[in-house]
């Protein structure tokens, strides 16, 4: 019985659910299920910094019918950041306002994201990836924590995690690429050219 329970618990880690966005954020080719009344969902990540790929994912989730969309920026209290999580949250709020997503709620969370998700009635947790091949190794460990943590520390069955694969139009963009582009800027004009297509104008 224990081995069966362990297998059920670890199956999502070994076989992660990956939902691929179509080009320009259209519905996935494989026809993911559509619900007329979805509950709240959360997109979790470091967003260091946020970029066009993140915005495309939020627009996609809106079209998928989620009534409430949260973005959760996780914080490692032991780590120092050049751009603070609070600054990243403000950047994303500004981007969402300009891109027609004013009601997306952005949160900075210290501690376990799964615990925050339970407290806020989240029905599904999304994590954005460029592709599983590029990001899977790091994501698998975090996925394991989100599976085991709720049972070990909260005595609750884990919230379903879905990995949202980037719109192919933006799959080349990463937060690292945006940071590197910023480091090369020497003037506002440089920034406009270097960041074109990476973040909203």
MDTraj code that builds the backbone (N, CA, C; nanometers):
import mdtraj as md
import numpy as np

residues = "UNK UNK UNK UNK UNK UNK UNK UNK UNK UNK UNK UNK UNK UNK UNK UNK UNK UNK UNK UNK UNK UNK UNK UNK UNK UNK UNK UNK UNK UNK UNK UNK UNK UNK UNK UNK UNK UNK UNK UNK UNK UNK UNK UNK UNK UNK UNK UNK UNK UNK UNK UNK UNK UNK UNK UNK UNK UNK UNK UNK UNK UNK UNK UNK UNK UNK UNK UNK UNK UNK UNK UNK UNK UNK UNK UNK UNK UNK UNK UNK UNK UNK UNK UNK UNK UNK UNK UNK UNK UNK UNK UNK UNK UNK UNK UNK UNK UNK UNK UNK UNK UNK UNK UNK UNK UNK UNK UNK UNK UNK UNK UNK UNK UNK UNK UNK UNK UNK UNK UNK UNK UNK UNK UNK UNK UNK UNK UNK UNK UNK UNK UNK UNK UNK UNK UNK UNK UNK UNK UNK UNK UNK UNK UNK UNK UNK UNK UNK UNK UNK UNK UNK UNK UNK UNK UNK UNK UNK UNK UNK UNK UNK UNK UNK UNK UNK UNK UNK UNK UNK UNK UNK UNK UNK UNK UNK UNK UNK UNK UNK UNK UNK UNK UNK UNK UNK UNK UNK UNK UNK UNK UNK UNK UNK UNK UNK UNK UNK UNK UNK UNK".split()
xyz = np.array([
    [0.0826, -0.1197, 0.0000],
    [0.0000, 0.0000, 0.0000],
    [0.0869, 0.1260, 0.0000],
    [0.1955, 0.1198, 0.0779],
    [0.2845, 0.2364, 0.0847],
    [0.3492, 0.2634, -0.0501],
    [0.3923, 0.1566, -0.1167],
    [0.4560, 0.1738, -0.2474],
    [0.3571, 0.2294, -0.3494],
    [0.2310, 0.1860, -0.3391],
    [0.1282, 0.2380, -0.4291],
    [0.1069, 0.3872, -0.4041],
    [0.0992, 0.4237, -0.2761],
    [0.0819, 0.5648, -0.2394],
    [0.1999, 0.6474, -0.2887],
    [0.3210, 0.5959, -0.2698],
    [0.4410, 0.6669, -0.3137],
    [0.4417, 0.6830, -0.4650],
    [0.3986, 0.5787, -0.5343],
    [0.3942, 0.5862, -0.6802],
    [0.2964, 0.6914, -0.7290],
    [0.1782, 0.6975, -0.6645],
    [0.0781, 0.7983, -0.7020],
    [0.1310, 0.9385, -0.6756],
    [0.2016, 0.9548, -0.5634],
    [0.2550, 1.0859, -0.5262],
    [0.3627, 1.1331, -0.6224],
    [0.4503, 1.0409, -0.6614],
    [0.5649, 1.0793, -0.7442],
    [0.5362, 1.0750, -0.8942],
    [0.4247, 1.0149, -0.9327],
    [0.3940, 1.0054, -1.0757],
    [0.3957, 1.1417, -1.1452],
    [0.3348, 1.2473, -1.0871],
    [0.3387, 1.3776, -1.1551],
    [0.4796, 1.4344, -1.1697],
    [0.5693, 1.3975, -1.0792],
    [0.7073, 1.4463, -1.0880],
    [0.7800, 1.3784, -1.2031],
    [0.7573, 1.2480, -1.2166],
    [0.8232, 1.1720, -1.3226],
    [0.7560, 1.1930, -1.4582],
    [0.6278, 1.2289, -1.4550],
    [0.5524, 1.2519, -1.5792],
    [0.4793, 1.3859, -1.5688],
    [0.5512, 1.4955, -1.5751],
    [0.4905, 1.6273, -1.5549],
    [0.3869, 1.6608, -1.6615],
    [0.2849, 1.7343, -1.6209],
    [0.1829, 1.7815, -1.7146],
    [0.2334, 1.9081, -1.7820],
    [0.2474, 1.9031, -1.9137],
    [0.2969, 2.0177, -1.9902],
    [0.1878, 2.0623, -2.0860],
    [0.1485, 2.1868, -2.0744],
    [0.0470, 2.2441, -2.1629],
    [0.1169, 2.3414, -2.2570],
    [0.1126, 2.3127, -2.3858],
    [0.1832, 2.3946, -2.4847],
    [0.0906, 2.5001, -2.5423],
    [0.1337, 2.6251, -2.5342],
    [0.0588, 2.7335, -2.5972],
    [0.0810, 2.7288, -2.7471],
    [-0.0214, 2.7652, -2.8236],
    [-0.0055, 2.7762, -2.9673],
    [0.0657, 2.9055, -3.0035],
    [0.0927, 2.9260, -3.1296],
    [0.1555, 3.0490, -3.1763],
    [0.0652, 3.1666, -3.1411],
    [0.1260, 3.2744, -3.0901],
    [0.0529, 3.3945, -3.0484],
    [-0.0470, 3.3647, -2.9372],
    [-0.0148, 3.2622, -2.8547],
    [-0.0976, 3.2344, -2.7387],
    [-0.2301, 3.1691, -2.7675],
    [-0.2484, 3.1139, -2.8869],
    [-0.3752, 3.0499, -2.9214],
    [-0.3900, 2.9196, -2.8451],
    [-0.5079, 2.8598, -2.8562],
    [-0.5322, 2.7355, -2.7850],
    [-0.4373, 2.6263, -2.8331],
    [-0.3928, 2.5372, -2.7432],
    [-0.3007, 2.4320, -2.7816],
    [-0.3621, 2.3366, -2.8833],
    [-0.2775, 2.2832, -2.9695],
    [-0.3249, 2.1937, -3.0748],
    [-0.3907, 2.0677, -3.0199],
    [-0.3443, 2.0233, -2.9007],
    [-0.3969, 1.8979, -2.8486],
    [-0.5346, 1.9149, -2.7846],
    [-0.5879, 2.0384, -2.7821],
    [-0.7245, 2.0590, -2.7342],
    [-0.7414, 2.0380, -2.5862],
    [-0.6662, 2.1129, -2.5052],
    [-0.6827, 2.1038, -2.3606],
    [-0.8269, 2.1373, -2.3236],
    [-0.8740, 2.0789, -2.2128],
    [-1.0143, 2.0914, -2.1758],
    [-1.0528, 2.2370, -2.1510],
    [-1.1746, 2.2719, -2.1879],
    [-1.2271, 2.4056, -2.1671],
    [-1.3370, 2.3976, -2.0613],
    [-1.3361, 2.4880, -1.9670],
    [-1.4378, 2.4927, -1.8632],
    [-1.5046, 2.6290, -1.8654],
    [-1.6372, 2.6309, -1.8502],
    [-1.7080, 2.7586, -1.8539],
    [-1.6897, 2.8351, -1.7232],
    [-1.6462, 2.7685, -1.6188],
    [-1.6314, 2.8368, -1.4910],
    [-1.5094, 2.7818, -1.4181],
    [-1.3970, 2.8401, -1.4424],
    [-1.2743, 2.7955, -1.3779],
    [-1.2533, 2.8730, -1.2483],
    [-1.1845, 2.8094, -1.1567],
    [-1.1528, 2.8750, -1.0305],
    [-1.0244, 2.9558, -1.0463],
    [-0.9695, 2.9976, -0.9344],
    [-0.8480, 3.0783, -0.9372],
    [-0.7269, 2.9927, -0.9715],
    [-0.6347, 3.0514, -1.0458],
    [-0.5079, 2.9847, -1.0749],
    [-0.3947, 3.0807, -1.0416],
    [-0.2752, 3.0275, -1.0327],
    [-0.1579, 3.1101, -1.0046],
    [-0.0446, 3.0705, -1.0976],
    [0.0268, 3.1709, -1.1463],
    [0.1489, 3.1500, -1.2236],
    [0.2640, 3.1869, -1.1319],
    [0.3488, 3.0904, -1.1009],
    [0.4559, 3.1120, -1.0038],
    [0.5921, 3.1131, -1.0710],
    [0.6817, 3.1955, -1.0185],
    [0.8175, 3.2019, -1.0712],
    [0.8943, 3.3163, -1.0081],
    [1.0194, 3.3324, -1.0492],
    [1.1001, 3.4422, -0.9958],
    [1.0759, 3.5719, -1.0726],
    [1.0414, 3.5620, -1.2008],
    [1.0151, 3.6784, -1.2864],
    [1.1225, 3.7848, -1.2665],
    [1.2451, 3.7472, -1.2889],
    [1.3598, 3.8321, -1.2571],
    [1.4390, 3.8737, -1.3813],
    [1.3824, 3.9658, -1.4632],
    [1.2578, 4.0409, -1.4484],
    [1.1472, 3.9817, -1.5354],
    [1.0242, 4.0365, -1.5238],
    [0.9156, 3.9932, -1.6120],
    [0.9397, 4.0380, -1.7555],
    [0.8836, 3.9636, -1.8510],
    [0.9051, 3.9965, -1.9923],
    [0.7830, 3.9563, -2.0752],
    [0.7959, 3.9700, -2.2074],
    [0.6829, 3.9443, -2.2973],
    [0.6318, 3.8008, -2.2877],
    [0.7210, 3.7071, -2.2624],
    [0.6791, 3.5681, -2.2485],
    [0.5831, 3.5490, -2.1324],
    [0.6112, 3.6157, -2.0200],
    [0.5222, 3.6068, -1.9040],
    [0.3857, 3.6672, -1.9358],
    [0.3859, 3.7818, -2.0027],
    [0.2593, 3.8471, -2.0376],
    [0.1760, 3.7604, -2.1315],
    [0.2425, 3.6945, -2.2265],
    [0.1710, 3.6055, -2.3187],
    [0.1037, 3.4917, -2.2422],
    [0.1695, 3.4399, -2.1394],
    [0.1113, 3.3335, -2.0588],
    [-0.0108, 3.3825, -1.9824],
    [-0.0036, 3.5033, -1.9282],
    [-0.1170, 3.5574, -1.8537],
    [-0.2370, 3.5807, -1.9452],
    [-0.2111, 3.6302, -2.0651],
    [-0.3200, 3.6502, -2.1616],
    [-0.3819, 3.5156, -2.2007],
    [-0.2981, 3.4151, -2.2132],
    [-0.3454, 3.2809, -2.2469],
    [-0.4372, 3.2274, -2.1363],
    [-0.3942, 3.2438, -2.0105],
    [-0.4750, 3.1958, -1.8987],
    [-0.6079, 3.2699, -1.8912],
    [-0.6066, 3.3976, -1.9226],
    [-0.7316, 3.4742, -1.9256],
    [-0.8268, 3.4143, -2.0295],
    [-0.7747, 3.3847, -2.1487],
    [-0.8601, 3.3265, -2.2533],
    [-0.9070, 3.1860, -2.2167],
    [-0.8322, 3.1190, -2.1314],
    [-0.8714, 2.9837, -2.0899],
    [-0.9861, 2.9856, -1.9904],
    [-1.0239, 3.1055, -1.9434],
    [-1.1444, 3.1176, -1.8631],
    [-1.1260, 3.1246, -1.7130],
    [-1.0040, 3.1424, -1.6638],
    [-0.9850, 3.1521, -1.5190],
    [-1.0431, 3.2825, -1.4675],
    [-1.1229, 3.2726, -1.3625],
    [-1.1911, 3.3905, -1.3094],
    [-1.0944, 3.4817, -1.2345],
    [-0.9988, 3.4220, -1.1676],
    [-0.8984, 3.5018, -1.0958],
    [-0.7601, 3.4484, -1.1316],
    [-0.6717, 3.5388, -1.1692],
    [-0.5352, 3.5005, -1.2058],
    [-0.4384, 3.5725, -1.1125],
    [-0.3558, 3.4941, -1.0461],
    [-0.2550, 3.5485, -0.9555],
    [-0.1163, 3.5197, -1.0128],
    [-0.0247, 3.6109, -0.9899],
    [0.1163, 3.5851, -1.0181],
    [0.1885, 3.5852, -0.8842],
    [0.2641, 3.4801, -0.8587],
    [0.3341, 3.4665, -0.7317],
    [0.4843, 3.4714, -0.7566],
    [0.5484, 3.5738, -0.7023],
    [0.6934, 3.5883, -0.7127],
    [0.7542, 3.5334, -0.5849],
    [0.8237, 3.4222, -0.5972],
    [0.8834, 3.3587, -0.4808],
    [1.0104, 3.4289, -0.4357],
    [1.0334, 3.4283, -0.3048],
    [1.1494, 3.4954, -0.2465],
    [1.2302, 3.3967, -0.1639],
    [1.3590, 3.3918, -0.1903],
    [1.4524, 3.3185, -0.1054],
    [1.5157, 3.4198, -0.0111],
    [1.4795, 3.4137, 0.1172],
    [1.5238, 3.5137, 0.2140],
    [1.6754, 3.5178, 0.2292],
    [1.7438, 3.4089, 0.1922],
    [1.8892, 3.4035, 0.2072],
    [1.9629, 3.4597, 0.0859],
    [1.8880, 3.4938, -0.0175],
    [1.9495, 3.5368, -0.1429],
    [1.9355, 3.6870, -0.1621],
    [2.0401, 3.7502, -0.2165],
    [2.0364, 3.8929, -0.2465],
    [2.0061, 3.9119, -0.3950],
    [1.9199, 4.0088, -0.4255],
    [1.8768, 4.0320, -0.5628],
    [1.9141, 4.1729, -0.6075],
    [1.9620, 4.1843, -0.7317],
    [1.9914, 4.3167, -0.7875],
    [1.8625, 4.3964, -0.8039],
    [1.7571, 4.3290, -0.8471],
    [1.6240, 4.3896, -0.8554],
    [1.5363, 4.3166, -0.7545],
    [1.4887, 4.3884, -0.6558],
    [1.4152, 4.3241, -0.5471],
    [1.2838, 4.2635, -0.5966],
    [1.2335, 4.1621, -0.5265],
    [1.1035, 4.1046, -0.5634],
    [0.9924, 4.2092, -0.5653],
    [0.9978, 4.3047, -0.4730],
    [0.8962, 4.4104, -0.4703],
    [0.9025, 4.4954, -0.5971],
    [1.0239, 4.5264, -0.6429],
    [1.0394, 4.6032, -0.7671],
    [0.9885, 4.5240, -0.8870],
    [1.0159, 4.3937, -0.8882],
    [0.9670, 4.3088, -0.9971],
    [0.8146, 4.3053, -1.0001],
    [0.7551, 4.3007, -0.8809],
    [0.6092, 4.3012, -0.8728],
    [0.5523, 4.4311, -0.9295],
    [0.6148, 4.5436, -0.8973],
    [0.5676, 4.6723, -0.9491],
    [0.5846, 4.6796, -1.1008],
    [0.6967, 4.6274, -1.1503],
    [0.7182, 4.6232, -1.2952],
    [0.6073, 4.5443, -1.3639],
    [0.5758, 4.4282, -1.3083],
    [0.4740, 4.3433, -1.3703],
    [0.3361, 4.4081, -1.3627],
    [0.3040, 4.4708, -1.2515],
    [0.1742, 4.5395, -1.2410],
    [0.1620, 4.6476, -1.3476],
    [0.2709, 4.7218, -1.3686],
    [0.2703, 4.8263, -1.4708],
    [0.2526, 4.7659, -1.6099],
    [0.3241, 4.6554, -1.6380],
    [0.3118, 4.5882, -1.7669],
    [0.1696, 4.5373, -1.7888],
    [0.1124, 4.4759, -1.6859],
    [-0.0228, 4.4205, -1.6982],
    [-0.1244, 4.5307, -1.7254],
    [-0.1068, 4.6446, -1.6605],
    [-0.1978, 4.7568, -1.6811],
    [-0.1931, 4.8054, -1.8254],
    [-0.0725, 4.8115, -1.8817],
    [-0.0558, 4.8591, -2.0192],
    [-0.1028, 4.7567, -2.1218],
    [-0.0987, 4.6282, -2.0839],
    [-0.1312, 4.5220, -2.1786],
    [-0.2741, 4.4695, -2.1640],
    [-0.3579, 4.5437, -2.0942],
    [-0.4976, 4.5032, -2.0824],
    [-0.5230, 4.3928, -1.9821],
    [-0.4384, 4.3833, -1.8793],
    [-0.4551, 4.2822, -1.7749],
    [-0.4559, 4.3486, -1.6370],
    [-0.5368, 4.4514, -1.6168],
    [-0.5293, 4.5288, -1.4924],
    [-0.5737, 4.4531, -1.3682],
    [-0.6530, 4.3454, -1.3860],
    [-0.7047, 4.2743, -1.2700],
    [-0.6209, 4.1528, -1.2306],
    [-0.5087, 4.1310, -1.2985],
    [-0.4166, 4.0247, -1.2559],
    [-0.3542, 4.0670, -1.1231],
    [-0.3587, 3.9801, -1.0250],
    [-0.3061, 4.0123, -0.8922],
    [-0.1637, 3.9598, -0.8793],
    [-0.0734, 4.0466, -0.8352],
    [0.0681, 4.0113, -0.8233],
    [0.1062, 4.0092, -0.6754],
    [0.1708, 3.9012, -0.6329],
    [0.2061, 3.8835, -0.4922],
    [0.3542, 3.8482, -0.4796],
    [0.4153, 3.8956, -0.3731],
    [0.5508, 3.8547, -0.3368],
    [0.5374, 3.7629, -0.2160],
    [0.5888, 3.6420, -0.2282],
    [0.5676, 3.5409, -0.1244],
    [0.7012, 3.4898, -0.0717],
    [0.7191, 3.5009, 0.0581],
    [0.8342, 3.4410, 0.1252],
    [0.7863, 3.3119, 0.1907],
    [0.8520, 3.2038, 0.1619],
    [0.8076, 3.0760, 0.2163],
    [0.7562, 2.9852, 0.1061],
    [0.6824, 2.8843, 0.1454],
    [0.6357, 2.7843, 0.0497],
    [0.5198, 2.8387, -0.0336],
    [0.5362, 2.8334, -0.1644],
    [0.4297, 2.8829, -0.2519],
    [0.3056, 2.7944, -0.2413],
    [0.3246, 2.6644, -0.2236],
    [0.2085, 2.5762, -0.2118],
    [0.1233, 2.6135, -0.0906],
    [0.1876, 2.6576, 0.0176],
    [0.1123, 2.6967, 0.1378],
    [0.0296, 2.8226, 0.1097],
    [0.0919, 2.9186, 0.0411],
    [0.0198, 3.0401, 0.0016],
    [-0.0980, 3.0031, -0.0887],
    [-0.0759, 2.9092, -0.1795],
    [-0.1801, 2.8694, -0.2742],
    [-0.3018, 2.8109, -0.2025],
    [-0.2796, 2.7283, -0.1023],
    [-0.3914, 2.6733, -0.0254],
    [-0.4684, 2.7845, 0.0454],
    [-0.3955, 2.8799, 0.1019],
    [-0.4589, 2.9889, 0.1775],
    [-0.5456, 3.0778, 0.0884],
    [-0.5136, 3.0823, -0.0428],
    [-0.5853, 3.1713, -0.1337],
    [-0.6784, 3.0965, -0.2299],
    [-0.7054, 2.9716, -0.2011],
    [-0.8042, 2.8975, -0.2792],
    [-0.7644, 2.8713, -0.4230],
    [-0.6363, 2.8494, -0.4469],
    [-0.5875, 2.8245, -0.5825],
    [-0.6213, 2.6811, -0.6237],
    [-0.6817, 2.6663, -0.7401],
    [-0.7200, 2.5329, -0.7867],
    [-0.6135, 2.4686, -0.8750],
    [-0.5276, 2.5518, -0.9342],
    [-0.4227, 2.4979, -1.0207],
    [-0.3031, 2.5928, -1.0187],
    [-0.1843, 2.5344, -1.0117],
    [-0.0608, 2.6114, -1.0081],
    [0.0125, 2.5935, -1.1406],
    [0.0414, 2.7035, -1.2074],
    [0.1157, 2.6997, -1.3331],
    [0.2582, 2.7479, -1.3106],
    [0.3493, 2.6861, -1.3841],
    [0.4869, 2.7346, -1.3888],
    [0.5256, 2.7475, -1.5359],
    [0.5760, 2.8648, -1.5722],
    [0.6125, 2.8886, -1.7108],
    [0.7481, 2.8305, -1.7448],
    [0.7573, 2.7670, -1.8609],
    [0.8852, 2.7140, -1.9090],
    [0.9005, 2.7496, -2.0564],
    [1.0258, 2.7597, -2.1000],
    [1.0501, 2.7764, -2.2438],
    [1.0240, 2.6433, -2.3127],
    [1.0793, 2.5382, -2.2570],
    [1.0527, 2.4005, -2.2985],
    [1.1027, 2.3122, -2.1854],
    [1.0544, 2.1876, -2.1804],
    [1.1003, 2.0983, -2.0745],
    [1.2481, 2.0661, -2.0921],
    [1.2927, 2.0589, -2.2158],
    [1.4340, 2.0313, -2.2413],
    [1.5255, 2.1388, -2.1857],
    [1.4819, 2.2648, -2.1926],
    [1.5644, 2.3755, -2.1443],
    [1.5530, 2.3959, -1.9935],
    [1.4350, 2.3781, -1.9391],
    [1.4110, 2.4153, -1.7993],
    [1.3733, 2.2984, -1.7087],
    [1.3584, 2.1793, -1.7644],
    [1.3058, 2.0672, -1.6879],
    [1.3878, 2.0244, -1.5687],
    [1.5198, 2.0277, -1.5803],
    [1.6039, 1.9788, -1.4704],
    [1.5799, 2.0587, -1.3427],
    [1.5807, 2.1908, -1.3550],
    [1.5572, 2.2755, -1.2378],
    [1.4127, 2.2658, -1.1899],
    [1.3195, 2.2599, -1.2832],
    [1.1783, 2.2573, -1.2469],
    [1.1384, 2.1276, -1.1775],
    [1.2026, 2.0176, -1.2117],
    [1.1644, 1.8893, -1.1522],
    [1.1855, 1.8899, -1.0007],
    [1.2950, 1.9519, -0.9555],
    [1.3217, 1.9579, -0.8111],
    [1.2150, 2.0416, -0.7404],
    [1.1803, 2.1566, -0.7978],
    [1.0766, 2.2412, -0.7387],
    [0.9416, 2.1695, -0.7394],
    [0.9178, 2.0954, -0.8458],
    [0.7935, 2.0182, -0.8562],
    [0.7860, 1.9139, -0.7452],
    [0.8981, 1.8499, -0.7165],
    [0.9035, 1.7506, -0.6090],
    [0.8687, 1.8148, -0.4750],
    [0.9232, 1.9339, -0.4496],
    [0.8924, 2.0044, -0.3248],
    [0.7434, 2.0359, -0.3145],
    [0.6835, 2.0754, -0.4267],
    [0.5410, 2.1085, -0.4263],
    [0.4524, 1.9849, -0.4113],
    [0.5059, 1.8677, -0.4438],
    [0.4307, 1.7435, -0.4262],
    [0.4425, 1.6912, -0.2836],
    [0.5640, 1.6910, -0.2320],
    [0.5890, 1.6309, -0.1008],
    [0.5549, 1.7266, 0.0131],
    [0.5847, 1.8559, -0.0064],
    [0.5667, 1.9543, 0.0997],
    [0.4278, 1.9578, 0.1609],
    [0.3210, 1.9675, 0.0803],
    [0.1867, 1.9744, 0.1389],
    [0.1519, 1.8539, 0.2259],
    [0.1958, 1.7359, 0.1867],
    [0.1670, 1.6162, 0.2661],
    [0.2519, 1.6108, 0.3920],
    [0.3812, 1.6410, 0.3775],
    [0.4729, 1.6297, 0.4905],
    [0.4514, 1.7396, 0.5940],
    [0.4219, 1.8611, 0.5473],
    [0.4140, 1.9754, 0.6384],
    [0.2724, 2.0277, 0.6600],
    [0.1831, 1.9968, 0.5672],
    [0.0472, 2.0496, 0.5796],
    [-0.0615, 1.9450, 0.5879],
    [-0.0234, 1.8169, 0.5733],
    [-0.1195, 1.7063, 0.5760],
    [-0.2330, 1.7281, 0.4754],
    [-0.1958, 1.7752, 0.3566],
    [-0.2939, 1.7992, 0.2511],
    [-0.2399, 1.7449, 0.1194],
    [-0.3330, 1.7017, 0.0338],
    [-0.2924, 1.6525, -0.0973],
    [-0.2472, 1.7710, -0.1816],
    [-0.1376, 1.7562, -0.2574],
    [-0.0829, 1.8708, -0.3315],
    [-0.1770, 1.9253, -0.4384],
    [-0.1664, 2.0558, -0.4615],
    [-0.2385, 2.1219, -0.5700],
    [-0.1752, 2.0798, -0.7023],
    [-0.2573, 2.0601, -0.8027],
    [-0.2048, 2.0184, -0.9322],
    [-0.1162, 2.1274, -0.9925],
    [0.0009, 2.0862, -1.0398],
    [0.0935, 2.1777, -1.1065],
    [0.0979, 2.1456, -1.2554],
    [0.0856, 2.2495, -1.3376],
    [0.0934, 2.2358, -1.4828],
    [0.2050, 2.3260, -1.5333],
    [0.2894, 2.2712, -1.6188],
    [0.3978, 2.3496, -1.6777],
    [0.3490, 2.4063, -1.8102],
    [0.3473, 2.5381, -1.8166],
    [0.2952, 2.6082, -1.9337],
    [0.4109, 2.6429, -2.0261],
    [0.4147, 2.5740, -2.1396],
    [0.5241, 2.5932, -2.2357],
    [0.4993, 2.7170, -2.3202],
    [0.6031, 2.7978, -2.3333],
    [0.5917, 2.9306, -2.3930],
    [0.5360, 2.9292, -2.5345],
    [0.4662, 3.0361, -2.5667],
    [0.4296, 3.0665, -2.7046],
    [0.5584, 3.0636, -2.7866],
    [0.5635, 2.9880, -2.8968],
    [0.6862, 2.9807, -2.9775],
    [0.7415, 3.1169, -3.0182],
    [0.6533, 3.2170, -3.0284],
    [0.6981, 3.3515, -3.0652],
    [0.7933, 3.4082, -2.9616],
    [0.7749, 3.3686, -2.8346],
    [0.8539, 3.4249, -2.7255],
    [0.9435, 3.3221, -2.6569],
    [0.9530, 3.2017, -2.7122],
    [1.0267, 3.0946, -2.6450],
    [1.1758, 3.1235, -2.6308],
    [1.2279, 3.2152, -2.7123],
    [1.3707, 3.2478, -2.7033],
    [1.3999, 3.3461, -2.5910],
    [1.2958, 3.4061, -2.5339],
    [1.3147, 3.5091, -2.4316],
    [1.3257, 3.4454, -2.2935],
    [1.4211, 3.4917, -2.2176],
    [1.4359, 3.4513, -2.0784],
    [1.4686, 3.5751, -1.9962],
    [1.4497, 3.5649, -1.8654],
    [1.4853, 3.6770, -1.7785],
    [1.6346, 3.7056, -1.7852],
    [1.7151, 3.6009, -1.8020],
    [1.8600, 3.6198, -1.8160],
    [1.8911, 3.7036, -1.9389],
    [1.8231, 3.6757, -2.0497],
    [1.8441, 3.7527, -2.1727],
    [1.8094, 3.9001, -2.1512],
    [1.7019, 3.9269, -2.0793],
    [1.6619, 4.0655, -2.0520],
    [1.7654, 4.1344, -1.9642],
    [1.8144, 4.0654, -1.8621],
    [1.9160, 4.1257, -1.7741],
    [2.0432, 4.1578, -1.8511],
    [2.0840, 4.0654, -1.9373],
    [2.2051, 4.0887, -2.0167],
    [2.1869, 4.2070, -2.1109],
    [2.0679, 4.2210, -2.1677],
    [2.0400, 4.3349, -2.2556],
    [2.0462, 4.4654, -2.1772],
    [1.9959, 4.4637, -2.0544],
    [1.9996, 4.5839, -1.9701],
    [2.1429, 4.6230, -1.9351],
    [2.2264, 4.5234, -1.9108],
    [2.3655, 4.5512, -1.8740],
    [2.4425, 4.6183, -1.9869],
    [2.4001, 4.5960, -2.1102],
    [2.4693, 4.6560, -2.2249],
    [2.4238, 4.7997, -2.2522],
    [2.3163, 4.8401, -2.1877],
    [2.2601, 4.9732, -2.2158],
    [2.3435, 5.0832, -2.1505],
    [2.3668, 5.1883, -2.2256],
    [2.4403, 5.3037, -2.1736],
    [2.3551, 5.4303, -2.1760],
    [2.2380, 5.4237, -2.2369],
    [2.1504, 5.5401, -2.2471],
    [2.0075, 5.4920, -2.2692],
    [1.9080, 5.5801, -2.2484],
    [1.7693, 5.5410, -2.2762],
    [1.7494, 5.4926, -2.4193],
    [1.8235, 5.5519, -2.5129],
    [1.8138, 5.5074, -2.6518],
    [1.8636, 5.3661, -2.6687],
    [1.9733, 5.3332, -2.5995],
    [2.0255, 5.1962, -2.6027],
    [1.9219, 5.0985, -2.5482],
    [1.8581, 5.1379, -2.4386],
    [1.7602, 5.0498, -2.3748],
    [1.6442, 5.0200, -2.4683],
    [1.5981, 5.1226, -2.5386],
    [1.4848, 5.1037, -2.6295],
    [1.5182, 5.0039, -2.7388],
    [1.6418, 5.0117, -2.7910],
    [1.6832, 4.9197, -2.8968],
    [1.7098, 4.7802, -2.8423],
    [1.7822, 4.7730, -2.7294],
    [1.8224, 4.6430, -2.6746],
    [1.7042, 4.5613, -2.6244],
    [1.6025, 4.6306, -2.5724],
    [1.4900, 4.5603, -2.5106],
    [1.3695, 4.5458, -2.6029],
    [1.3828, 4.5930, -2.7260],
    [1.2719, 4.5828, -2.8216],
    [1.2322, 4.4367, -2.8422],
    [1.1060, 4.4068, -2.8233],
    [1.0565, 4.2712, -2.8408],
    [1.0710, 4.1835, -2.7183],
    [1.1468, 4.2300, -2.6181],
    [1.1664, 4.1517, -2.4959],
    [1.0685, 4.1925, -2.3867],
    [1.0420, 4.3225, -2.3789],
    [0.9474, 4.3774, -2.2815],
    [0.8551, 4.4740, -2.3556],
    [0.7400, 4.5085, -2.2972],
    [0.6514, 4.6038, -2.3652],
    [0.7210, 4.7372, -2.3897],
    [0.6899, 4.8017, -2.4993],
    [0.7521, 4.9301, -2.5339],
    [0.7103, 5.0381, -2.4354],
])
top = md.Topology()
chain = top.add_chain()
for i, resn in enumerate(residues, 1):
    res = top.add_residue(resn, chain, resSeq=i)
    for name in ("N", "CA", "C"):
        top.add_atom(name, md.element.get_by_symbol(name[0]), res)
traj = md.Trajectory(xyz[None], top)
